[in-house]
Amino acid sequence: MGVRHTWAAAPSAAERARSVLATAWSCAVTAEGGREEFVGAHTVAEDGRVLLHVPEDSTLVGAVICAPRGEPSAVLEFADVAPVPVRNRIRARLWLAGWFALDEGHLAFQPSRAVLREASGSVVVDLDDLAAARPDPLATAEAKLLTHLADAHPDAVERLTRLVEPDSLHGAVRVRPLAVDRHGLTLRIERARGNGDVRLPFHAPADDLGRLTERMHVLLAQASAAACPRALQRHRADGDR
């Protein structure tokens, strides 16, 4: 039986949305001029507006200039892609509906609706919550943290499976780190058919890299004290034949 945690906090939908905005490397825009994808072109203002820096000859700029009141309706799409290669690598998608306006040489997008879709389903994000939220403090470091864990410490990942309920490991062929935030670590459990995710919450938030190191050491210590799941033992035995 895995170690049971009593503290299971997770990021709010607004926090997840702001983290997606902070780390997404591209932005797909659907507007009156069609659909365009911009790479490395967006930033987020303190009030939650998306600032898009695009070439002057972009059809989107023309649509903004020619539209009534200079505010064409548009939909922005952002994808949250797992930094570690796994099946179904897109962890979340964020859609923002709203309008553009020219603002000091760039396009300022004011959202009127925000929808976040994750494996657990879709949720409409309150716009006031979105404006007030901030990205997870580990968001910009997550890619480096997870790739290091997967590439340099596969033994640690395997040890952490001792904290997973045996039923969740039934039929597992590979376990990879999928996500980490200040509240916990998520593992992707891949099976011959399908996959599932298991969250290992920290005992307290990790608001910086120093605290994250301590939280991970606690999880690994708990895993070392736990028995190896019977489901994983059976998989190893089958694989050795």
For each residue, the residues with C-beta under 8 A, 3 or more apart:
1: 4 165 166 227
2: 162 163 164 165 166 226 229
3: 162 163 222 223 225 226
4: 1
5: 8 200 201 203
6:
7: 201 202 203 204
8: 5 184 199 201
9: 183 184 201 205
10: 181 183 184 199 201
11: 15 16 19 136 181 182 183
12: 15 16 129 133
13: 16 17 116 123 125 129
14: 17 18 125 126 129 130 132 133
15: 11 12 18 19 133 134 135 136
16: 11 12 13 19 20 92 116 118 136
17: 13 14 20 21 94 114 116 125 130 133
18: 14 15 21 22 44 48 130 133 134 135
19: 11 15 16 22 23 80 135 136 139 181
20: 16 17 23 24 78 79 80 92 94 116
21: 17 18 24 42 44 50 78 94 135
22: 18 19 44 135 139 140
23: 19 20 80 135 139 140 142 143
24: 20 21 27 42 78 79 80 94
25: 39 40 81
26: 37 38 39 40 78 79
27: 24 37 38 41 42 50 52 76 77 78
28: 35 36 37 38 76 77 78
29: 35 36 37 38 52 60 74 75 76 77
30: 34 35 74 75 77
31: 34 35 60 63 72 73 74 75 100
32: 63 67 72 73 74
33: 36 59 60 62 63
34: 30 31 59
35: 28 29 30 31
36: 28 29 33 54 58 59 60
37: 26 27 28 29
38: 26 27 28 29 41 42 52 54
39: 25 26
40: 25 26
41: 27 38 52 53 54
42: 21 24 27 38 50 51 52 53
43: 50 51 53
44: 18 21 22 48 49 50 51
45: 48 49 50 51 108
46:
47: 131
48: 18 44 45 111 127 130 131 132
49: 44 45 108 109 110 111
50: 21 27 42 43 44 45 76 96 108 109 111
51: 42 43 44 45 103 106 107 108 109
52: 27 29 38 41 42 60 100 106 107 108 109
53: 41 42 43 106 107
54: 36 38 41 58 60 61 106 107
55: 58 61
56: 61
57: 61
58: 36 54 55 61 62
59: 33 34 36 62 63
60: 29 31 33 36 52 54 63 64 74 100 107
61: 54 55 56 57 58 64 65 107
62: 33 58 59 65 66
63: 31 32 33 59 60 66 67 72 100
64: 60 61 67 70 71 72 100 101 102 107
65: 61 62 70 102
66: 62 63
67: 32 63 64 70 71 72
68: 71
69:
70: 64 65 67 101 102
71: 64 67 68 99 100 101
72: 31 32 63 64 67 99 100
73: 31 32 97 98 99
74: 29 30 31 32 60 97 98 99 100 109
75: 29 30 31 95 96 97
76: 27 28 29 50 95 96 97 98 109 111
77: 27 28 29 30 93 94 95
78: 20 21 24 26 27 28 93 94 95 96
79: 20 24 26 90 92 93 94
80: 19 20 23 24 90 91 92 93 94
81: 25 89 90 91
82: 85 86 89 90 91 146 178 179 188
83: 142 143 144 146 147
84: 146 147 150 176 177 178
85: 82 89 176
86: 82 89 176 178 188 190 195
87: 188 190 195
88: 195
89: 81 82 85 86
90: 79 80 81 82 93
91: 80 81 82 118 119 178 179
92: 16 20 79 80 116 117 118
93: 77 78 79 80 90 116 117
94: 17 20 21 24 77 78 79 80 114 115 116 117
95: 75 76 77 78 114 115 117
96: 50 75 76 78 109 111 113 114
97: 73 74 75 76 111 112 113 114
98: 73 74 76 109 110 111 112 113
99: 71 72 73 74 109 110 112
100: 31 52 60 63 64 71 72 74 107 108 109 110
101: 64 70 71 107 108 110
102: 64 65 70 106 107 108
103: 51 106 107 108
104:
105:
106: 51 52 53 54 102 103
107: 51 52 53 54 60 61 64 100 101 102 103
108: 45 49 50 51 52 100 101 102 103
109: 49 50 51 52 74 76 96 98 99 100
110: 49 98 99 100 101
111: 48 49 50 76 96 97 98 114 127 130
112: 97 98 99 127
113: 96 97 98 124 127
114: 17 94 95 96 97 111 124 125 127 130
115: 94 95 122 123 124 125
116: 13 16 17 20 92 93 94 122 123 125
117: 92 93 94 95 121 122 123
118: 16 91 92 121 122
119: 91 197
120:
121: 117 118
122: 115 116 117 118
123: 13 115 116 117
124: 113 114 115
125: 13 14 17 114 115 116 129 130
126: 14 129 130
127: 48 111 112 113 114 130 131
128: 131 132
129: 12 13 14 125 126 132 133
130: 14 17 18 48 111 114 125 126 127 133
131: 47 48 127 128
132: 14 48 128 129
133: 12 14 15 17 18 129 130
134: 15 18
135: 15 18 19 21 22 23 139 140
136: 11 15 16 19 139 142 181 182
137: 182 207 208
138: 141 142 145 180 181 182 206 209 212
139: 19 22 23 135 136 142 181
140: 22 23 135
141: 138 144 145 209
142: 23 83 136 138 139 145 146 179 180 181
143: 23 83 146 147
144: 83 141 147 148
145: 138 141 142 148 149 180 212
146: 82 83 84 142 143 149 150 177 178 179 180
147: 83 84 143 144 150 151
148: 144 145 151 152 153
149: 145 146 152 153 156 157 177
150: 84 146 147 153 154 157 176 177
151: 147 148 154
152: 148 149
153: 148 149 150 156 157
154: 150 151 157 158
155: 158 159
156: 149 153 159 160 220
157: 149 150 153 154 160 161 175 176 177 187
158: 154 155 161 175
159: 155 156 162 220 223 224
160: 156 157 163 164 185 187 200 219 220 223
161: 157 158 164 169 172 175 187 223 229 232
162: 2 3 159 223 224 226 227 228 229
163: 2 3 160 200 219 222 223 226
164: 2 160 161 168 169 187 189 198 200 229
165: 1 2 168 169 198 229
166: 1 2 169 170 229 230 231 232
167: 170 231
168: 164 165 189 196 198
169: 161 164 165 166 172 175 189 229 231 232 235
170: 166 167 191 231
171: 191 192 193 231 235
172: 161 169 175 189 190 191 231 232 235
173: 190 191 192 235
174: 189 190
175: 157 158 161 169 172 187 188 189 190
176: 84 85 86 150 157 187 188 190
177: 84 146 149 150 157 180 185 186 187 188
178: 82 84 86 91 146 186 187 188 197
179: 82 91 142 146 185 186
180: 138 142 145 146 177 184 185 186 212
181: 10 11 19 136 138 139 142 184
182: 11 136 137 138 202 205 206 207 211 212
183: 9 10 11 201 202 205 206
184: 8 9 10 180 181 199 200 201 202
185: 160 177 179 180 199 200 202 216 219
186: 177 178 179 180 197 198 199 200
187: 157 160 161 164 175 176 177 178 197 198 199 200
188: 82 86 87 175 176 177 178 195 196 197
189: 164 168 169 172 174 175 195 196 197 198
190: 86 87 172 173 174 175 176 195
191: 170 171 172 173 194 195 196
192: 171 173
193: 171
194: 191
195: 86 87 88 188 189 190 191
196: 168 188 189 191
197: 119 178 186 187 188 189
198: 164 165 168 186 187 189
199: 8 10 184 185 186 187
200: 5 160 163 164 184 185 186 187 219
201: 5 7 8 9 10 183 184
202: 7 182 183 184 185 205 206 215 218 219
203: 5 7 215 218
204: 7 211 215
205: 9 182 183 202 211
206: 138 182 183 202 211 212 214 215
207: 137 182 211
208: 137 211 212
209: 138 141 212 213
210: 213 214
211: 182 204 205 206 207 208 214 215
212: 138 145 180 182 206 208 209 215 216
213: 209 210 216 217
214: 206 210 211 217 218
215: 202 203 204 206 211 212 218 219
216: 185 212 213 219 220
217: 213 214 220 221
218: 202 203 214 215 221 222
219: 160 163 185 200 202 215 216 222 223
220: 156 159 160 216 217 223 224
221: 217 218 224 225
222: 3 163 218 219 225 226
223: 3 159 160 161 162 163 219 220 226
224: 159 162 220 221
225: 3 221 222
226: 2 3 162 163 222 223
227: 1 162
228: 162 232 233
229: 2 161 162 164 165 166 169 232 233
230: 166 233 234
231: 166 167 169 170 171 172 234 235
232: 161 166 169 172 228 229 235 236
233: 228 229 230 236 237
234: 230 231 237 238
235: 169 171 172 173 231 232 238 239
236: 232 233 239 240
237: 233 234 240 241
238: 234 235 241
239: 235 236
240: 236 237
241: 237 238
